[in-house]
Amino acid sequence: DMATIRTDTHWAWFIGFLVLLCAAPLYLGNYWLGVLNLIGITLIAALGLNLLTGYCGQLSIGHAGFIAVGAYTTAVLTNRLELPFLVGLISAGFVSGIIGVIFGLPSIRVKGFYLAITTIAAQFIIIWVINHWSVTGGFTGMVVPYASIGGLVFRTETSQFYLIMSVAALATFVARNLARSKVARAFIAIRDNDLAAEVMGVNLFHYKLLAFFVGCFFAGIAGALQAHWIGSLNAEQFSLTESILYVGMIIIGGLGTTLGPIFGVVSIRLLQQVLTVEVVPFLESTFTFLPAGFASGVTPMLFGLAIVLFLILEPRGLAHRWTLLKAAYRLWPFSY
């Protein structure tokens, strides 16, 4: 019952998915490989936010700031200090986790919207430090070298695809097993009723800060991969809009589930691509009388409208819809 993959059918679907994913560079161009790389990086960060907010109930609206900490940590270590990529990757996770613990200290006293304001402050403080610290390159930003392990350098979109997907698969495996552990049960108890959890012996100080460390550790890993994938850094890449978008992803996917971040990240990133690649050119070619730039300005409105409609129609997230679909599939032969 505790097995993630329980039946032969599940194993067949899982192996088929892995084969299809590993063979993606054979039938996809660099553009769509880039989209998959973006999805993989976003998924790692969303898994961390889901552990922090979905399981532990600590609302964070500054997640992009912690991703920025990881990105700039690996940039400084690999560019200025010329340390190996793996050192920069692991250090990015730990530094981001430590910064997350520092900004998570107010969670001992405040929660809900008050904690959200604290994490927003963390977002602005981190970005201000990045822009005004010479080590990070200030407003100019930094150049980040290609990721490399031993003599293997990940220069192409294809090689980066295998690196990013490997780390994303490992992060998903860790998040899945952590969600079934004693730690996650303590997180859920704090989320549902922190006073009752404390009475039952749950150490709020320990587990709340642990949730911030784990969530921000994932964010730091995602930031490091993003830095080496893009090749250059600027604080504008980690805006408050991105932080809010991450919260939207885990809500749309389904809070407090392992599949939730996967569904949310894939749906949001693909929706962004559809609006950018398909909708904007269509509006510009069809409605030629509109002012220049009007179509691109409409895109955020359409994106927000799609999210609002989804939340109205499926407030419990795609993971809940997937659960209902599986139940209906199992019961279908006996429905008549």
Secondary structure as a PSIPRED ss2 file (coil, helix, strand):
# PSIPRED VFORMAT (PSIPRED V4.0)

   1 D C   1.000  0.000  0.000
   2 M C   1.000  0.000  0.000
   3 A C   1.000  0.000  0.000
   4 T C   1.000  0.000  0.000
   5 I C   1.000  0.000  0.000
   6 R C   1.000  0.000  0.000
   7 T C   1.000  0.000  0.000
   8 D H   0.000  1.000  0.000
   9 T H   0.000  1.000  0.000
  10 H H   0.000  1.000  0.000
  11 W H   0.000  1.000  0.000
  12 A H   0.000  1.000  0.000
  13 W H   0.000  1.000  0.000
  14 F H   0.000  1.000  0.000
  15 I H   0.000  1.000  0.000
  16 G H   0.000  1.000  0.000
  17 F H   0.000  1.000  0.000
  18 L H   0.000  1.000  0.000
  19 V H   0.000  1.000  0.000
  20 L H   0.000  1.000  0.000
  21 L H   0.000  1.000  0.000
  22 C H   0.000  1.000  0.000
  23 A C   1.000  0.000  0.000
  24 A H   0.000  1.000  0.000
  25 P H   0.000  1.000  0.000
  26 L H   0.000  1.000  0.000
  27 Y H   0.000  1.000  0.000
  28 L C   1.000  0.000  0.000
  29 G C   1.000  0.000  0.000
  30 N H   0.000  1.000  0.000
  31 Y H   0.000  1.000  0.000
  32 W H   0.000  1.000  0.000
  33 L H   0.000  1.000  0.000
  34 G H   0.000  1.000  0.000
  35 V H   0.000  1.000  0.000
  36 L H   0.000  1.000  0.000
  37 N H   0.000  1.000  0.000
  38 L H   0.000  1.000  0.000
  39 I H   0.000  1.000  0.000
  40 G H   0.000  1.000  0.000
  41 I H   0.000  1.000  0.000
  42 T H   0.000  1.000  0.000
  43 L H   0.000  1.000  0.000
  44 I H   0.000  1.000  0.000
  45 A H   0.000  1.000  0.000
  46 A H   0.000  1.000  0.000
  47 L H   0.000  1.000  0.000
  48 G H   0.000  1.000  0.000
  49 L H   0.000  1.000  0.000
  50 N H   0.000  1.000  0.000
  51 L H   0.000  1.000  0.000
  52 L H   0.000  1.000  0.000
  53 T H   0.000  1.000  0.000
  54 G H   0.000  1.000  0.000
  55 Y H   0.000  1.000  0.000
  56 C C   1.000  0.000  0.000
  57 G C   1.000  0.000  0.000
  58 Q C   1.000  0.000  0.000
  59 L C   1.000  0.000  0.000
  60 S C   1.000  0.000  0.000
  61 I C   1.000  0.000  0.000
  62 G C   1.000  0.000  0.000
  63 H H   0.000  1.000  0.000
  64 A H   0.000  1.000  0.000
  65 G H   0.000  1.000  0.000
  66 F H   0.000  1.000  0.000
  67 I H   0.000  1.000  0.000
  68 A H   0.000  1.000  0.000
  69 V H   0.000  1.000  0.000
  70 G H   0.000  1.000  0.000
  71 A H   0.000  1.000  0.000
  72 Y H   0.000  1.000  0.000
  73 T H   0.000  1.000  0.000
  74 T H   0.000  1.000  0.000
  75 A H   0.000  1.000  0.000
  76 V H   0.000  1.000  0.000
  77 L H   0.000  1.000  0.000
  78 T H   0.000  1.000  0.000
  79 N H   0.000  1.000  0.000
  80 R H   0.000  1.000  0.000
  81 L C   1.000  0.000  0.000
  82 E C   1.000  0.000  0.000
  83 L C   1.000  0.000  0.000
  84 P C   1.000  0.000  0.000
  85 F H   0.000  1.000  0.000
  86 L H   0.000  1.000  0.000
  87 V H   0.000  1.000  0.000
  88 G H   0.000  1.000  0.000
  89 L H   0.000  1.000  0.000
  90 I H   0.000  1.000  0.000
  91 S H   0.000  1.000  0.000
  92 A H   0.000  1.000  0.000
  93 G H   0.000  1.000  0.000
  94 F H   0.000  1.000  0.000
  95 V H   0.000  1.000  0.000
  96 S H   0.000  1.000  0.000
  97 G H   0.000  1.000  0.000
  98 I H   0.000  1.000  0.000
  99 I H   0.000  1.000  0.000
 100 G H   0.000  1.000  0.000
 101 V H   0.000  1.000  0.000
 102 I H   0.000  1.000  0.000
 103 F H   0.000  1.000  0.000
 104 G H   0.000  1.000  0.000
 105 L H   0.000  1.000  0.000
 106 P H   0.000  1.000  0.000
 107 S H   0.000  1.000  0.000
 108 I H   0.000  1.000  0.000
 109 R C   1.000  0.000  0.000
 110 V C   1.000  0.000  0.000
 111 K C   1.000  0.000  0.000
 112 G C   1.000  0.000  0.000
 113 F H   0.000  1.000  0.000
 114 Y H   0.000  1.000  0.000
 115 L H   0.000  1.000  0.000
 116 A H   0.000  1.000  0.000
 117 I H   0.000  1.000  0.000
 118 T H   0.000  1.000  0.000
 119 T H   0.000  1.000  0.000
 120 I H   0.000  1.000  0.000
 121 A H   0.000  1.000  0.000
 122 A H   0.000  1.000  0.000
 123 Q H   0.000  1.000  0.000
 124 F H   0.000  1.000  0.000
 125 I H   0.000  1.000  0.000
 126 I H   0.000  1.000  0.000
 127 I H   0.000  1.000  0.000
 128 W H   0.000  1.000  0.000
 129 V H   0.000  1.000  0.000
 130 I H   0.000  1.000  0.000
 131 N H   0.000  1.000  0.000
 132 H H   0.000  1.000  0.000
 133 W C   1.000  0.000  0.000
 134 S H   0.000  1.000  0.000
 135 V H   0.000  1.000  0.000
 136 T H   0.000  1.000  0.000
 137 G C   1.000  0.000  0.000
 138 G H   0.000  1.000  0.000
 139 F H   0.000  1.000  0.000
 140 T H   0.000  1.000  0.000
 141 G C   1.000  0.000  0.000
 142 M E   0.000  0.000  1.000
 143 V E   0.000  0.000  1.000
 144 V C   1.000  0.000  0.000
 145 P C   1.000  0.000  0.000
 146 Y C   1.000  0.000  0.000
 147 A C   1.000  0.000  0.000
 148 S E   0.000  0.000  1.000
 149 I E   0.000  0.000  1.000
 150 G C   1.000  0.000  0.000
 151 G C   1.000  0.000  0.000
 152 L E   0.000  0.000  1.000
 153 V E   0.000  0.000  1.000
 154 F C   1.000  0.000  0.000
 155 R C   1.000  0.000  0.000
 156 T C   1.000  0.000  0.000
 157 E H   0.000  1.000  0.000
 158 T H   0.000  1.000  0.000
 159 S H   0.000  1.000  0.000
 160 Q H   0.000  1.000  0.000
 161 F H   0.000  1.000  0.000
 162 Y H   0.000  1.000  0.000
 163 L H   0.000  1.000  0.000
 164 I H   0.000  1.000  0.000
 165 M H   0.000  1.000  0.000
 166 S H   0.000  1.000  0.000
 167 V H   0.000  1.000  0.000
 168 A H   0.000  1.000  0.000
 169 A H   0.000  1.000  0.000
 170 L H   0.000  1.000  0.000
 171 A H   0.000  1.000  0.000
 172 T H   0.000  1.000  0.000
 173 F H   0.000  1.000  0.000
 174 V H   0.000  1.000  0.000
 175 A H   0.000  1.000  0.000
 176 R H   0.000  1.000  0.000
 177 N H   0.000  1.000  0.000
 178 L H   0.000  1.000  0.000
 179 A C   1.000  0.000  0.000
 180 R C   1.000  0.000  0.000
 181 S C   1.000  0.000  0.000
 182 K H   0.000  1.000  0.000
 183 V H   0.000  1.000  0.000
 184 A H   0.000  1.000  0.000
 185 R H   0.000  1.000  0.000
 186 A H   0.000  1.000  0.000
 187 F H   0.000  1.000  0.000
 188 I H   0.000  1.000  0.000
 189 A H   0.000  1.000  0.000
 190 I H   0.000  1.000  0.000
 191 R H   0.000  1.000  0.000
 192 D H   0.000  1.000  0.000
 193 N C   1.000  0.000  0.000
 194 D H   0.000  1.000  0.000
 195 L H   0.000  1.000  0.000
 196 A H   0.000  1.000  0.000
 197 A H   0.000  1.000  0.000
 198 E H   0.000  1.000  0.000
 199 V H   0.000  1.000  0.000
 200 M C   1.000  0.000  0.000
 201 G C   1.000  0.000  0.000
 202 V C   1.000  0.000  0.000
 203 N C   1.000  0.000  0.000
 204 L H   0.000  1.000  0.000
 205 F H   0.000  1.000  0.000
 206 H H   0.000  1.000  0.000
 207 Y H   0.000  1.000  0.000
 208 K H   0.000  1.000  0.000
 209 L H   0.000  1.000  0.000
 210 L H   0.000  1.000  0.000
 211 A H   0.000  1.000  0.000
 212 F H   0.000  1.000  0.000
 213 F H   0.000  1.000  0.000
 214 V H   0.000  1.000  0.000
 215 G H   0.000  1.000  0.000
 216 C H   0.000  1.000  0.000
 217 F H   0.000  1.000  0.000
 218 F H   0.000  1.000  0.000
 219 A H   0.000  1.000  0.000
 220 G H   0.000  1.000  0.000
 221 I H   0.000  1.000  0.000
 222 A H   0.000  1.000  0.000
 223 G H   0.000  1.000  0.000
 224 A H   0.000  1.000  0.000
 225 L H   0.000  1.000  0.000
 226 Q H   0.000  1.000  0.000
 227 A H   0.000  1.000  0.000
 228 H H   0.000  1.000  0.000
 229 W H   0.000  1.000  0.000
 230 I H   0.000  1.000  0.000
 231 G C   1.000  0.000  0.000
 232 S E   0.000  0.000  1.000
 233 L E   0.000  0.000  1.000
 234 N C   1.000  0.000  0.000
 235 A H   0.000  1.000  0.000
 236 E H   0.000  1.000  0.000
 237 Q H   0.000  1.000  0.000
 238 F H   0.000  1.000  0.000
 239 S C   1.000  0.000  0.000
 240 L H   0.000  1.000  0.000
 241 T H   0.000  1.000  0.000
 242 E H   0.000  1.000  0.000
 243 S H   0.000  1.000  0.000
 244 I H   0.000  1.000  0.000
 245 L H   0.000  1.000  0.000
 246 Y H   0.000  1.000  0.000
 247 V H   0.000  1.000  0.000
 248 G H   0.000  1.000  0.000
 249 M H   0.000  1.000  0.000
 250 I H   0.000  1.000  0.000
 251 I H   0.000  1.000  0.000
 252 I H   0.000  1.000  0.000
 253 G H   0.000  1.000  0.000
 254 G C   1.000  0.000  0.000
 255 L C   1.000  0.000  0.000
 256 G C   1.000  0.000  0.000
 257 T C   1.000  0.000  0.000
 258 T C   1.000  0.000  0.000
 259 L H   0.000  1.000  0.000
 260 G H   0.000  1.000  0.000
 261 P H   0.000  1.000  0.000
 262 I H   0.000  1.000  0.000
 263 F H   0.000  1.000  0.000
 264 G H   0.000  1.000  0.000
 265 V H   0.000  1.000  0.000
 266 V H   0.000  1.000  0.000
 267 S H   0.000  1.000  0.000
 268 I H   0.000  1.000  0.000
 269 R H   0.000  1.000  0.000
 270 L H   0.000  1.000  0.000
 271 L H   0.000  1.000  0.000
 272 Q H   0.000  1.000  0.000
 273 Q H   0.000  1.000  0.000
 274 V H   0.000  1.000  0.000
 275 L H   0.000  1.000  0.000
 276 T H   0.000  1.000  0.000
 277 V H   0.000  1.000  0.000
 278 E H   0.000  1.000  0.000
 279 V H   0.000  1.000  0.000
 280 V H   0.000  1.000  0.000
 281 P H   0.000  1.000  0.000
 282 F H   0.000  1.000  0.000
 283 L H   0.000  1.000  0.000
 284 E H   0.000  1.000  0.000
 285 S H   0.000  1.000  0.000
 286 T H   0.000  1.000  0.000
 287 F C   1.000  0.000  0.000
 288 T C   1.000  0.000  0.000
 289 F C   1.000  0.000  0.000
 290 L C   1.000  0.000  0.000
 291 P C   1.000  0.000  0.000
 292 A C   1.000  0.000  0.000
 293 G C   1.000  0.000  0.000
 294 F H   0.000  1.000  0.000
 295 A H   0.000  1.000  0.000
 296 S H   0.000  1.000  0.000
 297 G H   0.000  1.000  0.000
 298 V H   0.000  1.000  0.000
 299 T H   0.000  1.000  0.000
 300 P H   0.000  1.000  0.000
 301 M H   0.000  1.000  0.000
 302 L H   0.000  1.000  0.000
 303 F H   0.000  1.000  0.000
 304 G H   0.000  1.000  0.000
 305 L H   0.000  1.000  0.000
 306 A H   0.000  1.000  0.000
 307 I H   0.000  1.000  0.000
 308 V H   0.000  1.000  0.000
 309 L H   0.000  1.000  0.000
 310 F H   0.000  1.000  0.000
 311 L H   0.000  1.000  0.000
 312 I H   0.000  1.000  0.000
 313 L H   0.000  1.000  0.000
 314 E C   1.000  0.000  0.000
 315 P C   1.000  0.000  0.000
 316 R C   1.000  0.000  0.000
 317 G C   1.000  0.000  0.000
 318 L H   0.000  1.000  0.000
 319 A H   0.000  1.000  0.000
 320 H H   0.000  1.000  0.000
 321 R H   0.000  1.000  0.000
 322 W H   0.000  1.000  0.000
 323 T H   0.000  1.000  0.000
 324 L H   0.000  1.000  0.000
 325 L H   0.000  1.000  0.000
 326 K H   0.000  1.000  0.000
 327 A H   0.000  1.000  0.000
 328 A H   0.000  1.000  0.000
 329 Y H   0.000  1.000  0.000
 330 R H   0.000  1.000  0.000
 331 L H   0.000  1.000  0.000
 332 W H   0.000  1.000  0.000
 333 P H   0.000  1.000  0.000
 334 F H   0.000  1.000  0.000
 335 S C   1.000  0.000  0.000
 336 Y C   1.000  0.000  0.000
